[in-house]
């Protein structure tokens, strides 16, 4: 009987895991189908005819080492994270399924993408130093391959990693962050900001909305006012005791107001209407009323762009963090090219002492890049630095370093 119960319990676990993978990782099947249907032109053009055996050799080494470094470091990170949070998981009775599927399966891509520059640098330094130590690079150069030609497979590999990094950061990780943050709120007691006081925002041209108190937990606001102006003159004023966001409606702007009253001014005449309940469309959403820490990380890139545009049109000044996040996603994807160039330039020579020195330099430069990203983001938020400039400062500085390293490498 015990064996039967054990089997049934684990069978249910496997079924739950299968359904989770099918529901949450369906984008893999969609991406594969899209590639198979829409990229047939790659095969027809025979675009890979330019790649030689040596190119495929370096690409396999680069990509393989990159993913090996990710697996190794993320495994160590998970061990430390489990050790740090095990007491909280036990205290708040977090179920094993939620820990594995809601937390750690979203933890892995988030930190892998965050430290992708580090993994790129380690991969390049590690296997290029090994090639140089085995005199393989010397043989390539002796065979007439220029250093510029040698960089081709490295740049192709960097482009693949760059595309993967951008796709994960723009579409996959934001959705996972929503699940991960909800888990942390429940089982790690990281309280989210779920209410707002005295919010005022422009919801349309000449239309101003204000809410005295809004509770995002129940999606309800109290003390609601809606002002409409034409030629800087008030033409309509709506008040309501409370306002409720309709989560069932297909419309993103569907609200229900209770005990409402509307005053319409037409010249010297004034019309007043009132009622108990009314459904209406107001061009605002709950995310416009309540800001929680890390909220910008839960938006996909198209959602982020739309949100920034909408807030700027409304005259809101609380979009710097969103603009930094938007530009950082684009700038971070170019880090693969820059750090690959530096890594190849530093490690392509055969020197005494092995690769230890280059790994140390690589780690220092990678952590310097990540630290500079954080510092430059802080400048944008607290020192009024333009968000786009703040996001690209690390790339600009390290691009200069990469240029000088590349110029010196053939010598």
N, C-alpha and C positions, 0 to 999 in steps of 0.2 A: 504493500500500500504506500509506503514511504517513497519507494522508487517511482510509483505511478504519479504521486502528487508532485514529486520533483520534476518528472518529465513534463507533466501538464503545465506546471508553472513556467518552466523554461520555454516550452513551446509557445505559450502565450506571449512571452517576452520576445521571441523571435518574430512572431507575427506582428507585434507592435512595432518592432524595429523595421520590418519590411514596409509597413504602411507609412512610417515616418519618412523613410528614405524615398518612397514613391511620391509622397506629398511635398517634401521639402527639397528634394534634389531633382525634381522633374526638369529643371532648367538644363541639366546635362543632356537629357534626351532631346530637348528642343534644340539645343545648340548643335548637337550632332546631326539632327535631321536638316537643320538649316545649312550646315556646312556641306552635307552630302548633296543637297538640291541646288544650292546657289554658287558653290565654288567649283563646279565642273570645268569652268574656264581655266582654272589653274592647271588641270591635267591636259586640256586641249592645247594650251600655250606651251606646255612642257617647261614651266618656269624654273624647274629644278635642274635643267640641263646645264646651268652655269655652275652648279655645285659639284665639286670633284670629291674623290674619296677622302682626301685630307680634310675637306670642309665638313663632311658628315662625321668624320672621326672627332674633330674638335667640338662640333655641335653636340654630339652624344656625350662627350666628356663634360662639357659645360653644363648642359641641362641635367645630366645624371648627378653631378656633384652638387648642383644647386638644390635639387630636391632631397638629396641625402643630408645636406646641411640643415635644411628646414626640418626634416624628420628628427634629426638628432637634437637640435636645440629646442624645438617645440616639446619633444618628449621630456627633456630636462625641466622645461618651464612648467609643464603639467604636474610633474612630481612636486616641485616647490609650491605650486598653487594649491594642490590637494593638501599638502602639509599645513599650509597657512589657513585654509578655509574649512578644514575638516571639522573643527569644533563648531563653527557656525552652521554648517550643513546638518550636523547632529542636533544642535540646539533648536533649529527651526524645522527639524524633521523633513528635510528635503528628500524626496523619493529618488531612488537610484536612476530611474528612467529620465527624470528631469535633469539630474546632474549630468548625465552622459549626453543626452540628445539636445536639451535646451541650453545648457551652459558650455560644456566642453566642445561640442561639435560646432559651436559658434565662436568659442574662444580661439580655436586653432586657426581658422582663416583670418581672423582679426589680427592676431599677433604675427602670423606669418607675413601678412601684407605690410604690417607696420615696420617689421625689421627686414623687409625684402632687400633694401640696399646692403645691409650687413651680409645677408646670405649670398648675394651676387658677388660681393667683394671676396668673401671667403672662398667661394667656388672658383673664381678666376685665379686668385693667388695660389690656391692649393694645387689645382691640376696643371696650371701653367708652369709653376715652379718645378713640378714633377717632370713635365715635358723638357724643361731646360736642363734639369739635373740628369736626365737620361740622354742628353745631347740630341733630342729630336728636333728642337727648334734650330739648332746649329745646322742639322742636316737639311731642314727645309730651306734655310737661307742659302746654304751652299748649293742647293739644287736650282737656285735662281728665283725663288719666291721672295718678293720684297716684303718689308714689314707692313706696308700698306695693304698688300694682298693678303697677308697673314691675318689682318684685322677683320676680313670679310666674314668668316664664320662666327667670330665673336660678336660682331654687330648684328648678324642675323639672330643669334641666340638672345642677345639683349633685346631685340625687337619683339621676339616671342614672349619673353618675360615681361616686357613693358606692357604689351597688350593684355596679358593675363592679369597683371597688377591693376591696370585701369579697369578691366571688366569686373574683377572681384570688388575693388573699392567703390565702384560706381553703382553696381546692381545687386551683387550677392551679399556682401558684408552688411550694408545698411538694413536689409531685411532680417538678417541674423541678429543684428544689434538690438532690434526691437524685442525679440524673444529673450536675448541675454539680459537686457536691462529689466524686463519684467521678472525674470528669475531672480536677479539680484535684489529687486525690491521686496520680493516675498521671502526669499530664503537667506539673504545676506543682510537684510535690514538696512539697505541703502535707500533711504526715503527720497522719493521724487517730489518735486514741486507740483502739487495738484490743484492749486488755487491761485487766484489773482485778485487784487484789490484796485478799484478805481482805474479801470482800463479804458482808454479812449483811443480810437483809431479811425482812419478814413477807409470806408468800405466801398466807395464809389466816387465818381466825380461830383463834388459838392455834397457828399453824404457822410455824416459823422455819426459813429455809434459810440456809446459809452455804457459800461457796466460797473455798478458799484462793487459787486462781489461775484466771482465766478468759481464754481467748483467743478473741476475737470473729472472727478471721480464719477459723478452722476450726470455730467454734461449739462449743468443747469446754472443760469445766472440770475442775479436779483438786482432790482433797481436799474432797469434798462431804459435807455433813451436813444432815439434815432432822429437826427436833425437833417433836414434837406435844405440846401441853399441854392438860389439862382441869382446870379449877378450880385453876390455877396449879401443877399437878403434872405432871411428865413421865410420859407414858403410852407414848410410842414414840420410838425414836431409830434413824434410818437413816443408815448411812455407805456411801460408795462411793468407789472409787479415782478414777474419772473419770465425767463425765456429758456426754452428747452431745446437742445439740439436733437434732431431726428436721425438716429443712427440706422434706421431701417430704410429710409427713403433712398432712392437712386441718386437724388441730387445732393451735391456736397454742401449746399447752402440752405438746406431746408430747416427752418426753425419753427417752434410752436410758442406763441406768446399767450400769457394769461393775464386777465384783467387789464386789457389794453385800452388806450385812449389816444385818438389822433386829432390834432388841431391843424387845419389847412387854412392858410392866409391867402386871400385873393383880393389884393388892393385893401380896401377898408373893411371888407367882409371877412368873416371867420366862420368856418364850418367845423363842427365838433362831432365826432363819432366815437363810439365805445362799444365794448363787448367783453365777454368772459374769456373766450378762446378763439384763436385764429392761427391758421397755418400761413406762413409767409416765407419768401426767399430773401435772405440778407447775405450779401457777399462777404461772409466771414466764416471761419472754421474754428474749432477748439484750439488748434495749434497756433492760431493768431492771437489767442487770449492768454495762454499760459506758456511760459518758457521754462523748460527743465534742463538741467545740466546734461550736456551731451546730446541734446535733441537733434542738432545738425548732423550727427553721425547716423541717424536713423532714416534720413532722406536719401533716396537714390539721386543720382546726378540730375536727371530731368526734373525731379520734384524740387531739388535744391535750387535749380535755376529758376523754376517757376515761382517758388516762394520768395526768392530774392527780388525778382522783378515785381512781384505783387506788393511786397513791403515797401520798395522804393517808390512805387506809384502812390502808395498811401502816405508817404512822407514819414515812414517809421525809420528811426535811427538805429534800431536794434537788429542790424543785419550783418555787422562786421564779422562775427564768428561764422556765420553762414557763408559769407564771401570768401573768408580764409579757407574754409573747408572745401569749397568749390574749386578754388584755384590750386589748392594743395594737392587735390586728387590728380589734376592734370600735370602739375609740376613733378610730383613724385614718380610718375610713370617714366619720366625722362632720366631719372637717376640711374637706371640700368646702363644706359649708354655712357654716361659720364664716369661712373665707377668702374665699368668694364674697361674703358680706355686707360684709366689710371692703373688698374690692376695688371693689365697686360704689359703696360710700359714698365712697371716696376719689377715684374717677376719673369720677364722673358730672357733675362741673362742668366748664364750659369755662373754662380759664385760659390765660394767656399762658405761653409756654415749651414747650408741647406736653406729650407724655407721658413725657419723660425722667425727671422728678422722681418720677412715680408708679411707673414701672418700677423705679427705685432703691429706693423705699419698699417696693414689693412684694417685690423680691428679698431685702431685709433682713428683712422680716417672715417670709417663707417659710423662709429659712435659720434664722431665730430659732426658728421652730416645730419644724423638724427637729432643731436642736441641743437644744432643750428636751426633745424626745422621748428623745434619747439620754441626756441628763443625768438625767432623771427615772427612766429604766430603771436607771441605775447606782445611784440612791438606793435603789431597791427591792432590788437584789441585794446591795449593800454596806452600806446604812444602815438596814435593817429597815423601810423604808417599805412600807405595804400595797401589793401589786402593782396592785390595781384603782385606787387613788388615784394611784399613780405613772404609770399609763398615761393617766389622765384629766387630770392636772395641766396639760399643754399646752392641752387643749381648754377647761378652766375659765378659764385666764388669757386666752386669745385670744377666748373667748366674751364676756368682760367688755369687751375692746377693741372687738369687733364691735358690742356693744350701744351703746357711746358713739358710735362712728362712724355707726351707723344713725340714732341720735337726732339727730345734728348734720347729717346729709346733706340733709334737706329744707330746712334753713335756708340 
